[in-house]
Amino acid sequence: MLSGINAAKTFHEKRGNLSVLLKRFAARTLFASLVIFMLLNCLAPFRMLHIVNAAATGEDEVPENFLSYIVLEQDSGQILYTQNASLTADSSLLSKLMCAVVVMEYSEEGRKILVTDSVTPKENSISRDSKFRLYAGTSYTVGNLLRALLLGGADNCARALAAYVNPNTDYFVTIMNQTAARLSMKDTYFTSPDGAPGSLSRTSVNDFAVLYDYALKIPTVRNIIQSEFSHIWDNTAIFNQCTLPFALKNTYGTSTAGGLFQGGGDDYPGTVAMNITVPPSEGGDQAMKLIVVVRDSVTDEELSTLTRSLVSDSTMEFHKTRVYKAGENISDYSVAGQTLLLNAASDVYMVVPTDSQPSNYIQSVTYTFNDDVYSPPVAGAANIKLPVTEKQELGTAVLLLRDGSTYDVKILAGNTIQTDNPRFNSFLNLVDNNKPLFIIIIILLAVELYILVAIVISKIRKSVEKKRLDRMRAEAKN
């Protein structure tokens, strides 16, 4: 009996201890849940801010802070360095450049916009950085607004210029996108003339280089981009935000340099776009005209250092040299079983690695012939119309380089092909190539023929005269 009571007591004690343990576990679980709940509530605003920021960029996801760049030679169009150049990038800086291009190219009923034209805003405005103010009713020249836009990034000046072209902003943006399509900027889409944050606009470093190259061909835009500073309204001095090209002038001894700049940081990529003419390096015959576009989420100083490094690498690793002289043979083409020489129409300069021979850097050659010398091939027939005369314009030779890029060369016929008969054509070419000799031969033959004809005529005359005399003598005897 006593042992049963002790057993029951032990059971109840163990049950009580288990209950205590369960209560402690539940209390701790509840406490941990409360802590996690409070932490989630504290972090919720930050999570919501992250989502808002993603929506504000106009993209489905926050773009990665990738390094993207391209270096190309302007005259030849050859790409020297590239990385992530086709990835989607912020287009705010490019929007301002496109705005300037559209303004300077716009023409209505034959009238173009001049830098001396006056723009009078209808309302006050201030740029996002608070540096540039425009007042309603005050007149500003197109040239001054362009300088503030390109050199200082004044977004309110972009809006004022767009409104001057047409009060309908959508109309102006449509022209921007049409211009991008005309230049084959496949990665670019604009939604505003000023690159306003939160828009759905986009671009790539590839497309930036395309537009920058194009903009440099517009004198007004080029002169502004290549200005270190300028004076605008109220005699205010404005300095080009992209100081790097002008710092490089002394390094390379060049007077041709310019650039556009948009600062960045750890969370927002900055962009540098610049052009600089680099004098011929060792082994080079001609100066390289470099265009460099770099986008990266680093400090402005690191962005400039990277750009400077790309320019330096270009000068050490490449040189621009003459590959073909004007009239020099590039390749041959078979026409009706005969060889047609394809010659360069002018001197051809190409950028090649310093350790490569220009001729070895060309991997293959293909041809694009003009319509007046090309006909669709049929069975057994050549696709070059005959005759082809020496120095006749034929079309373009497309050189495929070992870096994967192509280079177009205008080509002329180096010889004449008159017919599809090789033997007869060879004789015609022999005559054509030895004209002085054949002219002398023809003159000699003509003289010989003249003498022969004179002799024959003389003999005929003598024979006629003899017959006449013989007849007269016969008549006299009778």
Protein Blocks (a to p, Z undefined) as FASTA:
>chain_A
ZZmmmmmmmmmmmmmmmmmmmmmmmmmmmmmmmmmmmmmmmmmmmmmmmmmmmmmnopab
dcddddddddddfklopafbdchklbccdfklmmmmmmmmmmmmgcgehiacdfkbccdd
fbdcddfklpaccdehiacdfklmmmmmmmnopaklmmmmmmmmpmclklmmmmmmmmmm
mnopakbccfbfnlpghiabdcdfklmmmmmmmmmmpmklmmmmmpfbdcdehhiacddf
blmlmmmmmmnopabdcdddddddfklccdddddddddddehiabdcdddddddddddfk
lmmmmmmmmmmmmmmmpccddfbdghiafbdcdeehiacddddfbdcdddddfkbcfklm
pmbdcddddfklgccddehiafbdcdddehiafbjcddddfkopacddddddfbdcfblc
fklmmmmmmmmmmmmmmmmmmmmmmmmmmmmmmmmmmmmmmmmmmmmmmmmmmmmmZZ
